[in-house]
Amino acid sequence: MADQLRNMVRSGRMPHAVLLSEQSGCGALLLALATIQFMFCKTRKAIAGGDDTWVVKGLFGDEPSSLPTDDSCQVCSSCIKVRNLSHPDFHFIFPINTTQIVEKGKKVAIDAYYEIFRNLIKENPYFSEQDLYKAMELENKMGLIGVNEASWLINKLSFSAYEGGQKVVLMMWPERMNLEAANKLLKSIEEPTEDTYFFLITNAPGKIIQTIRSRCRLIEVPPIDKESLSNAIAEKYHMDKDKAAVWAACAQGSFGRAMELIEESEDEAADFDDFEQLVTSAAKKDLPDLINMAADLARRGKEAQKNFCRSALKTLRQIYMIQLRKEEIAYLNPNHGQKIEALAKLLKNEAFDKYYDIFNDTIECIERNVNAKFIFSDLCNALYLNI
């Protein structure tokens, strides 16, 4: 995949808009950053232009054999700037919302959030959309790429490149772009100025506005193979290979997901406990407890509510695989394995379509801003009737 993109750069066939689609945490961001660094690399450009004299003397001494030929040089000023996410011709767009940690909750330009974004990438380049919202302390708000962000970007791209070369835009989760913003950016993506490139990274290409999606070259970033992921987990967490292989199987090719599972937060553990209580109470027909749970879930912020539903859907899948006696592809979280097996005895095999619909419909209602009390009362009632 990386070689394919570098070959596009070398041959001058790099599309002006690339849409990298991945399961969250599979490395699309690192792939994009490596390609962008290769595009900006001064050494690469000098070699491509047949003028390597300054490169040899300035960076690599008098040994031409030490010149990089297959990747960026890592040492020129452009490589360093891209690696530090500080290149003046490299712009970021991602979902934002007002937050108290940026200008005391005032609506500001997106570059006011850049420091948060840079720090997050440096700490964990496999971060998820929820990780970004947590870093920005959005609490119960959802991020959005709106017309203000589109106007800011168009203004930036209207100027000549600061260093006289390419201008590159990295957009995270374009599915969070509203229609007005998409229409405003459409011409820039469809007919960009010379040497202007867009890299869009998504976990849900089907949710991207069609007019934007159709203007991009779609590249599917595959999950990380099990052996490579297992080795990476063992190295990062100083873990024996057998244990790392278990976590790799659970993560299903996502290093970001593996990190989330291993470093399970209190919120994630609480989500599983709440799901366990919800199913147990529904199975016992304990209506007072379900009413209390509905009230508790309704009081949470929107992102916390959606995270609970996503966690429930993952757990439901694991339970369904156990019921089908497909334990080898259940990918049970080692932290909750025995509890999940116990829950499998409470749920009806023939009703799993309904269970999935209940939680997917709940997520859709949350995103449509339906009253939270109605949403979770309906969820608890549906489980009460179907378990």
C-alpha positions in Angstrom: 0.0 0.0 0.0 2.8 2.5 1.0 4.8 1.4 -2.1 1.8 2.0 -4.3 1.3 5.6 -3.0 5.0 6.4 -3.3 5.1 5.1 -6.9 2.2 7.4 -7.6 4.2 10.3 -6.3 7.3 9.3 -8.2 5.5 8.9 -11.5 3.5 12.2 -11.1 0.2 10.3 -11.0 -0.8 11.2 -7.5 -4.6 11.8 -7.5 -5.5 15.3 -6.2 -8.0 13.7 -3.7 -7.4 10.4 -2.0 -9.9 8.8 0.3 -8.4 6.3 2.7 -11.0 4.0 4.2 -10.2 1.8 7.2 -11.6 0.1 10.2 -10.6 2.5 13.0 -7.0 2.1 14.2 -5.6 0.2 11.3 -2.9 2.7 10.4 -4.5 4.9 7.6 -3.2 8.1 9.3 0.4 6.8 9.5 0.1 5.8 5.8 -1.1 9.2 4.9 1.6 11.0 6.9 4.3 8.8 5.4 3.1 9.6 1.9 2.8 13.3 2.6 6.3 13.4 4.1 7.6 11.6 0.9 5.8 14.2 -1.2 7.4 17.1 0.6 10.9 15.6 1.0 13.5 17.9 -0.5 16.0 15.0 -0.9 13.5 13.0 -2.9 12.7 16.0 -5.1 16.4 16.7 -5.7 17.1 13.1 -6.7 14.0 13.1 -9.0 15.3 16.2 -10.7 18.7 14.8 -11.3 20.4 17.3 -9.0 21.9 15.5 -6.0 25.0 17.5 -5.5 23.7 19.6 -2.6 22.0 16.5 -1.1 25.2 14.5 -1.0 27.3 17.3 0.5 24.7 18.9 2.7 23.0 15.9 4.3 24.8 12.7 3.4 28.5 13.5 3.2 30.4 12.3 0.2 28.9 8.9 -0.1 26.3 8.8 -2.8 25.4 5.2 -1.8 23.9 6.5 1.4 21.2 8.4 -0.5 17.7 7.2 0.2 15.9 5.9 -2.9 12.7 4.2 -1.7 11.5 6.6 1.0 11.8 10.1 2.4 15.2 11.0 3.8 13.9 11.8 7.3 16.6 14.5 7.8 15.8 17.4 5.5 13.9 20.4 6.8 10.7 19.4 5.1 10.7 15.9 6.5 11.3 17.2 10.0 8.5 19.8 9.6 6.0 17.2 8.4 7.0 14.7 11.1 6.4 17.5 13.7 3.1 18.4 12.0 4.4 22.0 11.6 4.9 22.4 7.9 3.3 25.7 6.8 1.9 24.1 3.6 0.3 21.2 5.4 -3.2 21.9 6.8 -5.5 19.8 9.0 -9.3 19.6 9.0 -11.2 17.5 11.5 -14.6 17.6 13.4 -14.7 20.3 16.1 -17.1 22.0 18.5 -16.9 24.7 21.2 -15.0 23.6 24.3 -13.8 25.3 27.4 -10.2 24.3 26.8 -10.1 26.5 23.6 -10.8 30.2 24.0 -13.2 29.5 26.9 -15.8 27.9 24.7 -15.9 30.6 22.1 -16.3 29.7 18.4 -12.9 30.0 16.9 -11.0 29.0 13.7 -9.9 25.4 13.5 -6.2 26.1 13.8 -6.9 27.0 17.5 -7.4 23.3 18.0 -4.2 22.3 16.2 -2.1 21.9 19.3 -4.6 19.4 20.7 -4.6 17.5 17.4 -0.8 17.4 17.1 -0.3 16.2 20.7 -2.9 13.4 20.1 -1.1 12.2 16.9 2.2 12.2 18.7 0.9 10.3 21.7 -1.2 7.7 19.7 -1.3 7.9 15.8 -4.0 5.1 16.0 -6.5 7.3 17.9 -10.2 7.1 17.3 -12.8 9.8 16.7 -13.9 9.4 20.3 -10.3 9.9 21.5 -10.2 13.2 19.7 -13.5 14.4 21.3 -12.1 13.3 24.7 -8.9 15.2 24.1 -11.0 18.3 23.2 -13.2 17.7 26.3 -16.4 18.0 24.2 -18.3 16.0 26.8 -21.9 15.6 25.4 -21.2 17.3 22.1 -20.5 15.9 18.7 -17.8 17.2 16.4 -18.7 18.7 13.0 -16.9 20.0 9.9 -19.0 23.0 9.1 -19.0 25.9 6.7 -16.6 28.0 8.9 -14.0 25.2 8.7 -14.5 25.0 4.9 -14.2 28.8 4.5 -11.0 28.8 6.6 -9.4 26.1 4.4 -10.4 27.8 1.1 -8.8 31.0 2.4 -5.6 29.1 3.3 -5.4 27.4 -0.1 -6.0 30.7 -1.9 -2.4 31.8 -1.0 0.7 30.6 -2.8 2.6 27.7 -1.1 4.8 29.2 1.7 7.8 27.1 0.6 7.0 27.1 -3.1 5.9 23.5 -3.6 2.8 21.5 -2.8 0.0 22.3 -0.5 -1.6 19.3 1.3 -4.8 19.0 3.3 -5.4 16.1 5.7 -9.1 15.7 6.6 -10.1 13.3 9.3 -13.6 11.8 9.3 -15.1 13.7 6.3 -18.4 11.9 7.1 -18.8 14.6 9.8 -18.9 17.3 7.1 -22.4 18.9 6.6 -23.9 19.7 3.2 -23.1 23.4 3.3 -19.4 22.7 4.0 -19.3 20.0 1.4 -20.7 22.3 -1.3 -18.3 25.0 -0.4 -15.3 22.6 -0.7 -16.5 20.7 -3.7 -14.8 22.9 -6.3 -11.5 22.9 -4.4 -11.5 19.1 -4.3 -12.9 18.6 -7.9 -10.7 21.3 -9.6 -7.8 22.0 -7.1 -5.2 24.5 -7.9 -1.9 23.1 -9.2 0.1 21.0 -6.6 -2.8 20.9 -4.1 -3.6 17.5 -2.7 -6.3 16.2 -0.3 -6.0 13.2 1.9 -9.3 12.2 3.5 -9.5 9.4 6.2 -12.8 7.7 7.0 -14.2 4.8 8.9 -17.6 5.1 7.2 -17.2 5.9 3.4 -20.9 5.3 2.8 -21.8 8.2 5.1 -19.7 10.7 3.1 -21.7 13.1 0.9 -21.8 11.5 -2.5 -20.5 14.7 -4.3 -17.4 14.6 -2.3 -16.9 10.8 -2.3 -17.2 10.6 -6.1 -14.3 13.1 -6.6 -11.8 11.0 -4.6 -9.7 8.0 -5.4 -10.9 5.4 -2.9 -8.1 3.3 -1.3 -9.1 0.5 1.2 -6.6 0.2 4.0 -6.8 -3.4 5.1 -6.6 -4.6 8.7 -3.1 -5.4 10.1 -2.3 -9.0 9.7 -2.5 -11.1 12.9 1.2 -11.9 13.1 2.4 -8.3 12.7 -0.2 -7.0 15.1 0.7 -9.7 17.6 4.4 -8.7 17.4 3.6 -5.0 17.8 1.5 -5.7 20.9 4.2 -7.9 22.4 6.8 -5.2 21.8 4.8 -2.3 23.1 3.5 -4.0 26.2 6.5 -6.3 26.9 4.1 -9.2 26.7 4.7 -12.9 25.8 3.8 -14.0 22.3 0.9 -16.2 23.3 -0.9 -13.6 25.3 -0.2 -10.9 22.6 -1.8 -13.3 20.0 -5.0 -13.4 22.1 -5.2 -9.6 22.2 -4.4 -9.5 18.5 -7.3 -11.8 17.7 -9.7 -9.7 19.8 -8.6 -6.5 18.0 -9.3 -7.9 14.5 -6.5 -6.2 12.7 -6.7 -2.8 14.5 -3.8 -1.7 16.6 -5.9 1.2 17.9 -8.5 -1.3 19.1 -5.9 -3.5 20.7 -4.6 -0.5 22.7 -8.2 0.3 23.8 -8.8 -3.2 25.0 -5.5 -3.6 26.8 -5.7 -0.2 28.4 -9.4 -0.5 29.0 -10.6 2.8 30.6 -13.0 3.0 33.5 -15.7 4.2 31.1 -15.3 1.2 28.9 -15.4 -1.2 31.8 -18.5 0.6 33.2 -20.2 0.3 29.7 -19.8 -3.4 29.8 -21.0 -3.6 33.4 -24.1 -1.5 32.5 -24.8 -3.8 29.5 -24.5 -6.9 31.7 -26.9 -5.3 34.2 -29.3 -4.3 31.5 -29.5 -7.8 30.0 -29.7 -9.5 33.4 -32.5 -7.1 34.6 -34.5 -7.7 31.3 -34.1 -11.4 31.6 -35.4 -11.3 35.2 -38.2 -8.9 34.1 -37.0 -6.5 36.8 -39.0 -3.4 35.5 -38.0 -1.0 38.4 -34.3 -1.6 37.7 -34.7 -1.1 34.0 -36.5 2.2 34.6 -33.7 3.3 36.8 -31.1 2.3 34.2 -33.0 4.2 31.5 -33.0 7.3 33.6 -29.2 6.9 34.3 -28.4 6.4 30.6 -30.5 9.4 29.6 -28.5 11.7 31.9 -25.2 11.0 30.2 -23.7 13.0 27.4 -24.4 12.1 23.8 -21.0 10.6 23.1 -21.1 8.6 26.3 -24.5 7.3 25.2 -23.3 6.3 21.8 -20.2 4.6 23.2 -22.4 2.5 25.5 -24.4 1.4 22.4 -21.3 0.6 20.4 -19.9 -1.4 23.2 -23.2 -3.3 23.5 -23.2 -4.1 19.8 -19.6 -5.5 20.0 -20.6 -7.6 23.0 -23.7 -8.8 21.2 -21.6 -10.0 18.3 -19.4 -12.0 20.7 -22.4 -13.6 22.4 -23.9 -14.5 19.0 -20.6 -16.2 17.9 -20.6 -18.2 21.2 -24.2 -19.3 20.6 -23.3 -20.4 17.1 -20.3 -22.3 18.6 -17.9 -20.2 16.6 -15.7 -19.3 19.6 -12.6 -19.1 17.4 -14.0 -16.0 15.7 -15.8 -14.6 18.8 -12.7 -12.6 19.7 -13.6 -12.5 23.4 -12.1 -9.7 25.4 -10.0 -11.6 28.0 -11.2 -9.1 30.6 -14.9 -10.2 30.3 -14.7 -13.7 28.8 -16.6 -15.6 31.5 -19.2 -12.9 32.0 -19.9 -12.9 28.2 -20.4 -16.6 28.2 -22.9 -16.3 31.1 -24.8 -13.6 29.1 -25.0 -15.9 26.1 -27.3 -18.2 28.2 -29.8 -15.3 28.7 -30.3 -14.1 25.1 -32.5 -15.8 22.5 -30.6 -16.9 19.5 -33.5 -16.2 17.1 -33.9 -12.6 18.4 -30.4 -11.2 17.6 -31.6 -9.3 14.6 -34.0 -7.4 17.0 -31.2 -6.9 19.5 -29.0 -5.3 16.9 -31.8 -3.1 15.6 -32.6 -1.9 19.1 -29.1 -0.5 19.7 -28.5 0.7 16.1 -31.8 2.6 16.2 -30.8 4.1 19.5 -27.6 5.4 18.0 -29.5 6.9 15.1 -32.0 8.6 17.5 -29.1 10.1 19.6 -27.6 11.6 16.4 -31.0 13.0 15.4 -31.3 14.7 18.9 -34.4 12.8 20.0 -35.2 13.3 23.7 -32.9 11.0 25.6 -35.5 10.0 28.1 -37.7 8.7 25.3 -34.7 6.9 23.6 -33.6 4.9 26.6 -37.1 4.2 27.9 -37.8 2.7 24.5 -34.5 0.7 24.6 -35.2 -0.8 28.0 -38.8 -1.6 27.0 -37.7 -3.3 23.8 -35.2 -5.5 25.7 -37.8 -6.3 28.3 -40.1 -7.6 25.6 -37.5 -9.5 23.6 -35.4 -11.2 26.2 
